[in-house]
Amino acid sequence: MKKLSYLFVAFFVLSMANNAVAQGDKSKRPSPPMTANAQIGDLKIEVNYGAPSVKGRTIFGGLEAYGKVWRTGANEATTFSISKDAKINGSSLPAGTYSLFTIPAEGEWTVIFNKNADQWGAYSYSADEDALRIKVKPRKSDKLQEQLAFKVKDNGEVHFMWEYQAFDFKVSAE
């Protein structure tokens, strides 16, 4: 019986150690960290996000409810950084790093640039910290985008794609 107890304790300790190592290596997460960026003159744009996969689920209007603030990715809140003051779809946003949230809806999404860039998910999101909100029109795609993806083009267009949804916004130097 004593040997069985030691084996159990050893197994438990090894399991915890393995879990701690896996947690430290973010690339091993089911929703791995990704980066999309571009340099437009002296304006650098960068989006850092956790990239979940659809895995047969209904995402918008299912896993991610319409009308609720969403972290626009997985794990830590997605961040959006600009190296200098810029315009987002024509509205001014000061240089800095922001958490990027969205409020999905069937006809129009709200994209939120929040001053609190160091958040886990949207659990501590506060509208009082919003630096900018813009409206975008989502597009439906016939092709499934299995893993969430952002792309930043050299012309300043930022593209979001996941499941059968896509939207974009334009970043330009101020």
N, C-alpha and C positions, 0 to 999 in steps of 0.2 A: 504494500500500500504506500509505503514511504517513497519507493522508487517511482510509482505512478504520480505522486504529488510533485516530485522533483521534475519529472518529464513534463507535466502540465505547466509548471512555473517556467521551465526553460522554453517551452513552446510559446507561452504567452509573452515572455521577454523578447524572443526573436521576432515574433509577429509585430510587436510594438516598435521595435527597432527598424524593421523593414518598412512599416507604415511611416515612420518619421523620415526615413530616407526618401521615400516616394513623395511625401509632402514637400520636402525641401527642393526636389527637382520638379519644377513646375511643368517642364515639357512632358512629363509622364501623366499629367492630369487628363481626364477624359475630354476636357475642353482646354486644349493647350494654348499657351500665350502666343499671340501673333502681333506683328507690327506691319503697318502700311505707311509709307512716307514718300515725300517728294520734295524737291528743292526747286523753287521758282524764283530765280534771281537770288536775292538775299533773304527770301522768305522760306523757312523750312516748316513743313506741315508733317505731323506724325500722329498716327492713331495706334494705340496699344489696347488690345482686347483679348479676352478669352473666347475661343472659337468652338462653341458647342455644335453638335451634329443633330440632325432631325431625328434619326433613328426610328422612322415610321410614325412619329407623333404629329399631331396637328399643332403647329406652333402658334400662329396668330389667330386669336379668337379661341384658343385652346390653352396650351401651356402658358402663353403670354396673352393675358386678357386685354381686350380692347379697352381704352380709356384709363389705363393704369400706367404709372411711371415704371419704366423698365430700364435696366442697366445697359441695354444694347450690347449684350455679350454674356459672358459667364464669369463666375468667380469675382475678382475685384471689379469695381466699376471701370468701364471703358474710359480711357483718357484720350483727350484731343489736345495737342500742343501746337502752338504757332510761335515762331521765333521773333516776330515783330507784329505790331498792330496790323490788323487785317479787317477785311470786310467779308462777312459770311452772307451770301445772297443779298449783298448790298447793305447789310447792317454791320456797324462797327463792333469789333471785339478786340480788347487790348491783348498784347503779347502775354503768353503764359500757358499754363497747363490747366485743363478743365476736365471734370468728369463729364462724359457724354451720355445723356439719357434720352430716351424717346418715350412718347406716349403714342403707341400704335392706335390707329382707327381705320375703319374701312375706306374712307374717302380722303382723309388728310391726316398726316402724322405731325406731331410737334417734336422738334429736335431741341434739346436743352443743353446748354453749355453752363455747367455749374462750377462755382469757384472752389468747392471742396473736392479736390482731385484725389484725395487719399481716402477712399471709401470701399467697403466690401458690399458689393451688390448695390441695391437701392434702399437698404434698410435704414440708413441714417440720412437719406435724401431730404433736403429742406428747400422748398421753393424760394425762401428768403435769400439763399445763396446763389440763385440763378444770375448769371452775367448776361445771358442772351437766350431768347427763344425764337425759333423760326418755324414756319410751316412748310412742309414739303408734301408733294403728291406721290403716294406710293404707286408702283407699277407692278402688275401681276406678270409673272413669267410662266410660260408653258413648261419650262425646264426646271426640274428640282435642283436647287442649290443645297446640297447635303450639309456642308459645313459653312457656318457663318463666315462671311468674308467682307472686308473693307478693301477698297483699292483707292489710292490717291494718284491721280494722273498729273502729268507735267503741266497741264493747263490749269490746275487748281481744283478740278472736279474731284469730289470725294464721293465714292460709290459704296453703298451698302447692299448686300445681297444675302438672303437666307430663306430657305424653304421656297415658296413661290413669290416672295416679295422682294422689291428693290426700291431704293430711293437714292437721290443724290442732292448735293448742295455744292455751291461754288465758293471757293476761297480766293480772294485776290488781295494784293498788297494795298494798303491804305494810302 
